[in-house]
Amino acid sequence: VLDSNFGQDIGLSLRALLQGSGMALIDKKIQQRYAEELKLAGVQGIFSGAGQKNVSWNTFSGVPVYQNLGIASSVDQAVSMIQEGVDDYKGRPAFLNLYVLAWKMTPSDLKQVAAKLGEGYEIVTPGVLLGMIANM
């Protein structure tokens, strides 16, 4: 979570960060600057955006900057987003992250998502995912 004081301290404005991008950090030069500056504060990875058509990531100075798959508000929507993300991403393994609306989805719903996905998928925490990407 970035607060306005932190942004002032490193000389980057949130307006520059998010300008025209649908709340995603998509400019690679700005990604690099944020990754390098935030690394000094102990940040080990950045999740960006509320969802892009295709997932992607870049790593700068060992800090992955990951573009999220999207925001799910139901079991079926989450499963669909993940399956479409796998189909759209041609590389393997496919590292997918999506946000879930906590006020609409419960831990039991997340268990249902995992069950519907079945074998071939591994559910990990966001920190583990960023670590896997950083170690590629």
Residue pairs with C-beta under 8 A, 6 or more apart in sequence:
2 14
4 14
6 41
7 13
7 14
7 17
10 33
10 34
10 37
12 30
12 33
12 34
12 37
16 30
17 25
17 30
17 34
18 24
18 25
21 27
21 49
22 49
22 50
22 51
22 52
23 49
23 50
24 48
24 49
24 50
24 52
24 67
24 68
25 31
25 34
25 46
25 48
25 49
25 65
25 67
26 48
26 49
26 52
26 67
28 58
31 46
31 48
31 58
31 60
31 65
32 58
32 60
32 61
34 46
34 65
35 43
35 46
35 59
35 60
35 61
35 63
35 65
36 60
36 61
36 63
38 46
38 63
39 61
39 62
39 63
43 63
44 63
44 127
44 130
44 131
44 134
45 63
45 64
45 65
45 66
45 126
45 127
45 130
45 131
45 133
45 134
46 63
46 64
46 65
46 66
47 66
47 68
47 97
47 126
47 130
48 65
48 66
48 67
48 68
49 67
49 68
50 68
50 70
50 71
50 99
51 68
51 69
51 70
51 71
51 98
51 99
52 67
52 68
52 69
52 70
53 88
54 85
54 88
54 89
55 66
55 67
55 68
55 69
55 85
55 89
55 94
55 95
55 96
55 97
56 66
56 67
57 64
57 65
57 66
57 67
57 95
57 133
58 64
58 65
59 65
59 133
59 134
59 136
62 134
63 134
64 130
64 133
64 134
66 95
66 97
66 129
66 130
66 133
68 97
68 98
68 99
69 81
69 82
69 85
69 96
69 97
69 98
70 81
70 98
70 99
71 98
71 99
71 100
71 101
72 78
72 81
72 98
72 99
72 100
72 101
72 105
73 100
73 101
73 104
73 105
74 104
74 105
74 109
75 105
75 109
75 112
75 113
75 116
78 98
78 100
78 105
78 109
78 110
78 113
79 113
79 116
79 117
81 98
82 96
82 98
82 113
82 117
82 121
83 117
85 94
85 96
85 98
86 94
86 96
89 96
95 129
95 132
95 133
97 126
97 129
100 109
100 110
110 123
114 121
114 123
124 132
